[in-house]
Amino acid sequence: MENQFFVGWGTLALINAGLAQGKNRTGFNWFLLSIILGPLATLILLFCEKR
């Protein structure tokens, strides 16, 4: 069960990195931020405007 948590969290971080690159933001920075904040980073990124 614990491994599934880490796999899901890592997958979410990768999705956020791709979403950030689509909005012309640094994917690596958002990946690291997503590792720390998780779903909260997704919400922040969804409401950010495209540069």
DSSP file (Angstrom, degrees, kcal/mol; ACC not computed):
  #  RESIDUE AA STRUCTURE BP1 BP2  ACC     N-H-->O    O-->H-N    N-H-->O    O-->H-N    TCO  KAPPA ALPHA  PHI   PSI    X-CA   Y-CA   Z-CA
    1    1 A M     >        0   0    0      0, 0.0     4,-1.2     0, 0.0     3,-0.2   0.000 360.0 360.0 360.0 -39.2    0.0    0.0    0.0
    2    2 A E  H  >  +     0   0    0      1,-0.2     4,-1.5     2,-0.2     5,-0.1   0.862 360.0  55.0 -66.0 -36.0    2.8    2.4    0.8
    3    3 A N  H  > S+     0   0    0      1,-0.2     4,-2.2     2,-0.2    -1,-0.2   0.858 102.7  57.0 -64.8 -35.2    4.4    2.0   -2.6
    4    4 A Q  H  > S+     0   0    0      1,-0.2     4,-2.4     2,-0.2    -1,-0.2   0.863 102.8  55.1 -64.3 -35.3    1.2    2.9   -4.3
    5    5 A F  H  X S+     0   0    0     -4,-1.2     4,-2.4     2,-0.2    -1,-0.2   0.934 110.1  44.7 -62.0 -47.0    1.2    6.2   -2.5
    6    6 A F  H  X S+     0   0    0     -4,-1.5     4,-2.3     2,-0.2    -2,-0.2   0.866 112.6  51.4 -68.3 -36.3    4.7    7.1   -3.7
    7    7 A V  H  X S+     0   0    0     -4,-2.2     4,-2.3     2,-0.2    -1,-0.2   0.925 112.6  45.8 -65.6 -44.1    3.9    6.0   -7.3
    8    8 A G  H  X S+     0   0    0     -4,-2.4     4,-2.2     2,-0.2    -2,-0.2   0.896 113.2  49.1 -65.0 -41.4    0.7    8.2   -7.3
    9    9 A W  H  X S+     0   0    0     -4,-2.4     4,-1.9     2,-0.2    -2,-0.2   0.906 113.1  47.3 -65.6 -42.3    2.5   11.2   -5.8
   10   10 A G  H  X S+     0   0    0     -4,-2.3     4,-2.0     2,-0.2    -2,-0.2   0.881 110.8  51.6 -66.3 -39.3    5.3   10.9   -8.4
   11   11 A T  H  X S+     0   0    0     -4,-2.3     4,-2.4     1,-0.2    -2,-0.2   0.913 108.7  51.0 -64.0 -42.3    2.9   10.5  -11.2
   12   12 A L  H  X S+     0   0    0     -4,-2.2     4,-2.4     1,-0.2    -1,-0.2   0.891 108.4  52.6 -60.9 -40.0    1.0   13.6  -10.1
   13   13 A A  H  X S+     0   0    0     -4,-1.9     4,-1.9     2,-0.2    -1,-0.2   0.896 109.8  48.4 -64.1 -40.2    4.4   15.5  -10.0
   14   14 A L  H  X S+     0   0    0     -4,-2.0     4,-2.0     2,-0.2    -2,-0.2   0.896 111.0  50.3 -66.8 -40.1    5.1   14.4  -13.6
   15   15 A I  H  X S+     0   0    0     -4,-2.4     4,-2.4     1,-0.2    -2,-0.2   0.914 110.2  50.4 -63.3 -42.2    1.7   15.5  -14.7
   16   16 A N  H  X S+     0   0    0     -4,-2.4     4,-2.5     2,-0.2    -1,-0.2   0.880 107.5  53.8 -63.8 -37.9    2.1   18.9  -13.1
   17   17 A A  H  X S+     0   0    0     -4,-1.9     4,-2.1     2,-0.2    -1,-0.2   0.919 111.0  46.0 -63.2 -42.8    5.5   19.3  -14.8
   18   18 A G  H  X S+     0   0    0     -4,-2.0     4,-1.7     2,-0.2    -2,-0.2   0.901 112.5  50.1 -65.6 -40.9    3.9   18.7  -18.2
   19   19 A L  H  X S+     0   0    0     -4,-2.4     4,-0.8     1,-0.2    -2,-0.2   0.886 109.8  51.6 -64.1 -39.1    1.0   21.0  -17.4
   20   20 A A  H ><>S+     0   0    0     -4,-2.5     5,-2.2     1,-0.2     3,-0.8   0.905 107.7  51.4 -65.2 -42.1    3.5   23.7  -16.3
   21   21 A Q  H ><5S+     0   0    0     -4,-2.1     3,-1.5     1,-0.3    -1,-0.2   0.855 104.7  57.6 -64.6 -33.5    5.5   23.4  -19.5
   22   22 A G  H 3<5S+     0   0    0     -4,-1.7    -1,-0.3     1,-0.3    -2,-0.2   0.741 106.8  49.0 -66.5 -22.5    2.2   23.8  -21.5
   23   23 A K  T <<5S-     0   0    0     -3,-0.8    28,-1.6    -4,-0.8    -1,-0.3   0.137 123.3-106.0-101.3  18.3    1.7   27.1  -19.7
   24   24 A N  T < 5S+     0   0    0     -3,-1.5     2,-0.3     1,-0.2    -3,-0.2   0.877  79.8 127.3  59.5  42.7    5.3   28.2  -20.5
   25   25 A R  S   <S-     0   0    0     -5,-2.2     2,-0.6    -8,-0.1    -1,-0.2  -0.803  73.2 -80.6-120.6 165.9    6.6   27.7  -17.0
   26   26 A T     >  -     0   0    0     -2,-0.3     4,-1.8     1,-0.2     5,-0.2  -0.549  36.1-162.0 -73.8 114.4    9.6   25.8  -15.8
   27   27 A G  H  > S+     0   0    0     -2,-0.6     4,-2.1     1,-0.2    -1,-0.2   0.874  86.8  53.7 -64.7 -39.3    8.6   22.1  -15.6
   28   28 A F  H  > S+     0   0    0      2,-0.2     4,-2.3     1,-0.2    -1,-0.2   0.908 108.2  49.3 -65.2 -42.0   11.4   21.1  -13.3
   29   29 A N  H  > S+     0   0    0      1,-0.2     4,-2.4     2,-0.2    -1,-0.2   0.909 113.0  47.1 -63.1 -41.2   10.6   23.7  -10.7
   30   30 A W  H  X S+     0   0    0     -4,-1.8     4,-2.2     2,-0.2    -1,-0.2   0.828 108.2  56.5 -71.0 -30.6    6.9   22.7  -10.7
   31   31 A F  H  X S+     0   0    0     -4,-2.1     4,-1.7     2,-0.2    -2,-0.2   0.947 110.6  43.8 -61.3 -48.3    8.0   19.0  -10.5
   32   32 A L  H  X S+     0   0    0     -4,-2.3     4,-1.4     1,-0.2    -2,-0.2   0.899 113.6  50.7 -64.8 -40.5    9.9   19.8   -7.3
   33   33 A L  H  X S+     0   0    0     -4,-2.4     4,-3.2     1,-0.2     5,-0.4   0.872 108.9  52.5 -64.0 -36.3    7.1   21.9   -5.9
   34   34 A S  H  X S+     0   0    0     -4,-2.2     4,-1.8     1,-0.2    -1,-0.2   0.823 102.5  57.9 -70.4 -31.4    4.7   19.1   -6.6
   35   35 A I  H  < S+     0   0    0     -4,-1.7    -1,-0.2     2,-0.2    -2,-0.2   0.882 116.7  36.1 -62.7 -36.5    6.8   16.6   -4.7
   36   36 A I  H  < S+     0   0    0     -4,-1.4    -2,-0.2    -5,-0.1    -1,-0.2   0.925 132.1  25.0 -82.3 -48.0    6.5   18.9   -1.7
   37   37 A L  H >< S-     0   0    0     -4,-3.2     3,-1.4     1,-0.2    -3,-0.2   0.710  82.3-176.4 -96.0 -22.3    2.9   20.2   -2.0
   38   38 A G  T >X S+     0   0    0     -4,-1.8     4,-1.1    -5,-0.4     3,-1.0  -0.403  70.7   8.3  64.8-127.7    1.2   17.5   -4.1
   39   39 A P  H 3> S+     0   0    0      0, 0.0     4,-1.9     0, 0.0    -1,-0.3   0.754 124.9  64.2 -62.3 -25.2   -2.4   18.2   -5.0
   40   40 A L  H <> S+     0   0    0     -3,-1.4     4,-2.1     1,-0.2    -2,-0.2   0.890 100.0  52.6 -64.9 -37.8   -2.2   21.7   -3.8
   41   41 A A  H <> S+     0   0    0     -3,-1.0     4,-2.5     1,-0.2    -1,-0.2   0.853 105.5  55.8 -64.9 -34.1    0.4   22.5   -6.4
   42   42 A T  H  X S+     0   0    0     -4,-1.1     4,-2.2     2,-0.2    -2,-0.2   0.927 107.9  47.4 -63.5 -44.5   -2.0   21.1   -9.0
   43   43 A L  H  X S+     0   0    0     -4,-1.9     4,-1.4     2,-0.2    -2,-0.2   0.910 112.3  49.4 -63.9 -41.9   -4.7   23.6   -7.9
   44   44 A I  H  X S+     0   0    0     -4,-2.1     4,-0.6     1,-0.2     3,-0.3   0.929 112.7  47.8 -61.3 -45.0   -2.2   26.5   -8.0
   45   45 A L  H >< S+     0   0    0     -4,-2.5     3,-0.6     1,-0.2    -1,-0.2   0.851 106.4  56.9 -67.7 -35.1   -1.1   25.5  -11.4
   46   46 A L  H 3< S+     0   0    0     -4,-2.2    -1,-0.2     1,-0.2    -2,-0.2   0.842 110.4  44.2 -65.6 -32.2   -4.6   25.1  -12.8
   47   47 A F  H 3< S+     0   0    0     -4,-1.4     2,-0.2    -3,-0.3    -1,-0.2   0.496  90.9 103.0 -93.5  -3.0   -5.4   28.7  -11.8
   48   48 A C  S << S-     0   0    0     -4,-0.6     2,-0.2    -3,-0.6     3,-0.0  -0.567  73.2-122.1 -76.3 142.2   -2.2   30.3  -13.1
   49   49 A E        -     0   0    0     -2,-0.2     2,-0.2     1,-0.1    -1,-0.1  -0.482  29.1 -98.7 -81.6 156.3   -2.5   32.1  -16.4
   50   50 A K              0   0    0     -2,-0.2   -26,-0.2     1,-0.1    -1,-0.1  -0.525 360.0 360.0 -73.4 138.0   -0.4   31.2  -19.4
   51   51 A R              0   0    0    -28,-1.6    -1,-0.1    -2,-0.2   -27,-0.1   0.463 360.0 360.0 -82.3 360.0    2.7   33.4  -19.9
